Amino acid sequence: MTHLVVCNLEADVEIRLKRRAARHGRSMEDEVREILRDVVNNENRNIEGLGTKLARRFARRGLDFDIPEMRGEPLRLVCFEE
């Protein structure tokens, strides 16, 4: 089993961590374990691109075509002047 030592933790973070652990009825060590598990387990969940989010948001308003992928495209300035 791995051992992890955290040095130089800010005092306010330590206080909030202790409070959080107490709210959950855990030791501070158990609370840190649970936080780390949650972060690692949820790391790749719910990662969607902007196009997917836009398509879902506007689907109810009649958007019925794919939004093309633009990853890797150079940035382009847009001018909204008339």
C-alpha positions as CSV (number, residue, x, y, z in Angstrom):
1,M,0.0,0.0,0.0
2,T,1.2,3.5,-0.9
3,H,2.0,6.1,1.8
4,L,1.5,9.7,0.9
5,V,2.8,12.7,3.0
6,V,1.5,16.2,2.3
7,C,3.8,19.0,3.4
8,N,3.2,22.7,3.6
9,L,-0.6,22.5,3.5
10,E,-2.1,25.9,4.1
11,A,-3.6,26.2,7.6
12,D,-7.0,27.3,6.3
13,V,-7.1,24.2,4.0
14,E,-6.3,22.0,7.0
15,I,-9.0,23.5,9.1
16,R,-11.6,23.1,6.3
17,L,-10.5,19.6,5.7
18,K,-10.9,18.7,9.4
19,R,-14.4,20.3,9.4
20,R,-15.3,18.4,6.3
21,A,-14.1,15.1,7.8
22,A,-16.1,15.8,10.9
23,R,-19.3,16.4,8.9
24,H,-18.8,13.1,7.2
25,G,-17.9,11.3,10.4
26,R,-14.4,10.4,9.2
27,S,-10.9,10.9,10.2
28,M,-9.0,13.5,8.2
29,E,-7.0,10.7,6.6
30,D,-10.1,8.9,5.6
31,E,-11.6,12.1,4.2
32,V,-8.5,12.7,2.1
33,R,-8.6,9.1,0.8
34,E,-12.3,9.6,-0.2
35,I,-11.5,12.9,-1.9
36,L,-8.7,11.3,-3.9
37,R,-10.9,8.4,-4.9
38,D,-13.6,10.7,-6.1
39,V,-11.3,12.8,-8.1
40,V,-9.6,9.9,-9.8
41,N,-12.8,7.9,-10.5
42,N,-14.6,10.9,-12.0
43,E,-11.6,12.2,-13.9
44,N,-12.8,11.2,-17.3
45,R,-16.5,11.2,-16.7
46,N,-18.8,13.8,-18.3
47,I,-16.1,15.3,-20.6
48,E,-17.9,16.6,-23.6
49,G,-16.9,19.0,-26.3
50,L,-18.4,22.4,-26.8
51,G,-20.2,21.1,-29.9
52,T,-21.9,18.3,-28.0
53,K,-23.0,20.8,-25.3
54,L,-24.3,23.2,-27.9
55,A,-26.1,20.5,-29.9
56,R,-27.8,19.3,-26.7
57,R,-28.8,22.8,-25.6
58,F,-30.2,23.8,-29.0
59,A,-31.8,20.4,-30.0
60,R,-35.1,21.5,-28.5
61,R,-35.0,24.6,-30.7
62,G,-34.7,22.8,-34.0
63,L,-31.0,22.2,-34.3
64,D,-30.9,19.0,-36.4
65,F,-27.5,19.0,-38.0
66,D,-24.0,18.0,-36.7
67,I,-21.6,20.7,-35.6
68,P,-18.2,20.0,-37.2
69,E,-15.2,19.3,-35.0
70,M,-12.8,22.2,-34.9
71,R,-10.1,20.8,-32.6
72,G,-6.7,21.9,-33.9
73,E,-8.0,24.7,-36.1
74,P,-6.2,28.0,-35.9
75,L,-7.9,30.8,-34.0
76,R,-9.8,33.3,-36.2
77,L,-10.8,36.8,-35.2
78,V,-14.4,37.6,-35.6
79,C,-15.6,41.2,-36.2
80,F,-19.2,42.1,-35.4
81,E,-19.0,45.6,-36.7
82,E,-21.6,46.7,-39.2
